[in-house]
Amino acid sequence: MKGEREFRRVRQHGAMLRDPLFTLRVTDYRPRHGEVWRPRAIIGIVVPKKTLRRAVDRNRARRRVREALRTLPGGLPPCRAILMPTPGVLTVPFPELQMALSRVLAQVPGRVKRGKGGGKGGNSRGAPPVPAAVPPADRATDRGETP
């Protein structure tokens, strides 16, 4: 995720899911302004100094969580999320960290709002449908004429 605005939106509107190894605050996927609709997981990993004092530990926790997310067997649901690891992330075996992440991500609602009437307010209208192109030869036969 990029920018304070996206983080603030997830903090205000997101559902909180807790695990002994981390806290996950998650909202449904919505593209950024002007971005093409491609449902995917966008996750920001935040490790405050209050949780882990040393920069080495904060970076190691970030790297371990990022790798566990990348190698999850089931993939990630389309969402925007903030993941805040606890100090236990540094000592737990890697497969256990992956299991905890997959267990919590399974609780994430899989719904993706899109199209007409999906959300409150805003421009939630979908793009108008594009008519299928009919080849010229088929048009003549539809009217009962010979091509």
Phi, psi and omega per residue, in radians:
M1 nan 2.662 -3.104
K2 -2.181 2.374 2.984
G3 1.448 2.633 -3.130
E4 -1.097 -0.552 -3.085
R5 -1.090 -0.783 3.124
E6 -1.148 -0.748 3.122
F7 -1.092 -0.733 -3.137
R8 -1.097 -0.725 3.139
R9 -1.085 -0.728 3.127
V10 -1.194 -0.706 3.129
R11 -1.103 -0.706 -3.083
Q12 -1.329 -0.723 -2.993
H13 -1.873 -0.032 -3.036
G14 -1.495 2.679 3.029
A15 -1.535 2.465 -3.091
M16 -1.734 2.246 3.066
L17 -2.103 2.219 -3.063
R18 -1.978 2.591 3.057
D19 -2.502 2.724 3.104
P20 -1.036 -0.402 -3.101
L21 -1.635 -0.336 -3.104
F22 -2.915 2.947 3.006
T23 -2.098 2.350 -3.138
L24 -2.121 2.159 3.047
R25 -1.940 2.145 -2.950
V26 -2.344 2.489 3.001
T27 -2.236 2.988 3.130
D28 -1.313 2.841 -3.089
Y29 -1.324 2.323 2.956
R30 -2.468 2.351 -3.127
P31 -1.228 2.717 3.043
R32 -1.188 2.865 3.142
H33 -1.020 2.190 3.108
G34 1.429 0.034 -3.105
E35 -1.608 2.572 3.114
V36 -1.231 2.536 -3.121
W37 -1.283 1.841 3.057
R38 -2.392 1.605 -3.098
P39 -1.007 2.148 -3.142
R40 -2.743 2.952 3.106
A41 -1.541 2.254 3.056
I42 -2.120 1.910 -3.016
I43 -2.145 2.221 3.041
G44 -1.762 2.280 -3.136
I45 -1.806 2.090 -3.075
V46 -2.063 2.148 3.095
V47 -2.176 1.735 -3.106
P48 -1.274 2.739 3.101
K49 -1.116 -0.461 3.127
K50 -1.148 -0.562 3.139
T51 -1.382 -0.905 3.131
L52 -2.253 2.009 -3.029
R53 -1.205 -0.750 -3.021
R54 -1.474 2.406 -3.136
A55 -1.082 -0.602 3.119
V56 -1.043 -0.763 -3.133
D57 -1.210 -0.697 3.115
R58 -1.085 -0.769 3.137
N59 -1.155 -0.708 3.133
R60 -1.118 -0.725 3.118
A61 -1.100 -0.761 3.116
R62 -1.057 -0.800 -3.121
R63 -1.135 -0.726 -3.138
R64 -1.119 -0.775 -3.133
V65 -1.162 -0.742 -3.137
R66 -1.070 -0.754 3.133
E67 -1.186 -0.664 3.107
A68 -1.124 -0.693 3.099
L69 -1.161 -0.703 -3.094
R70 -1.152 -0.621 -3.048
T71 -1.765 0.287 3.105
L72 -1.093 2.325 -3.091
P73 -1.143 -0.623 -3.094
G74 -1.522 -0.061 -3.066
G75 1.377 -3.058 -3.096
L76 -2.005 2.466 3.083
P77 -1.290 2.666 3.107
P78 -1.192 2.057 -3.105
C79 -2.898 3.000 2.924
R80 -2.038 2.305 -3.041
A81 -2.569 2.727 2.985
I82 -2.091 2.162 -3.135
L83 -1.944 2.164 -3.136
M84 -2.050 1.772 -3.122
P85 -1.285 2.718 3.062
T86 -1.772 2.997 3.132
P87 -1.055 -0.377 3.133
G88 -1.114 -0.339 -3.139
V89 -1.079 -0.515 -3.090
L90 -1.301 -0.488 -3.022
T91 -1.841 -0.324 -3.088
V92 -1.271 2.517 3.057
P93 -1.074 2.563 -3.037
F94 -1.023 -0.764 3.115
P95 -1.072 -0.570 3.101
E96 -1.196 -0.657 3.074
L97 -1.105 -0.749 3.104
Q98 -1.088 -0.735 3.136
M99 -1.112 -0.713 3.128
A100 -1.116 -0.744 3.112
L101 -1.118 -0.772 -3.134
S102 -1.181 -0.598 3.113
R103 -1.125 -0.767 -3.123
V104 -1.293 -0.687 -3.140
L105 -1.201 -0.374 3.067
A106 -1.206 -0.387 3.118
Q107 -1.441 -0.219 -3.130
V108 -1.175 2.266 3.112
P109 -1.081 2.305 -3.084
G110 -1.466 0.042 -3.092
R111 -1.292 2.496 3.089
V112 -2.201 2.042 -3.127
K113 -1.332 2.260 3.088
R114 -2.815 2.548 3.012
G115 1.539 -2.773 -2.989
K116 -1.262 2.345 3.024
G117 1.156 0.267 -3.061
G118 -1.364 -0.522 -3.049
G119 -2.332 3.136 3.102
K120 -1.644 2.235 3.044
G121 1.122 -2.996 3.093
G122 1.236 -3.065 3.104
N123 -1.654 1.527 -3.098
S124 -1.807 0.272 3.116
R125 -1.298 2.419 3.099
G126 -1.386 2.961 3.108
A127 -1.241 2.538 3.138
P128 -1.124 2.564 -3.119
P129 -1.173 2.515 3.138
V130 -1.657 2.162 -3.139
P131 -1.178 2.551 3.128
A132 -1.258 2.423 3.135
A133 -1.368 2.321 3.122
V134 -1.850 2.219 -3.141
P135 -1.091 2.620 -3.095
P136 -1.019 -0.626 -3.115
A137 -1.115 -0.670 -3.122
D138 -1.227 -0.553 -3.139
R139 -1.116 -0.696 -3.118
A140 -1.162 -0.703 -3.126
T141 -1.263 -0.485 3.104
D142 -1.148 -0.539 -3.121
R143 -1.553 0.058 3.115
G144 1.479 0.218 3.140
E145 -1.686 2.905 3.066
T146 -1.664 2.466 -3.100
P147 -1.255 nan nan
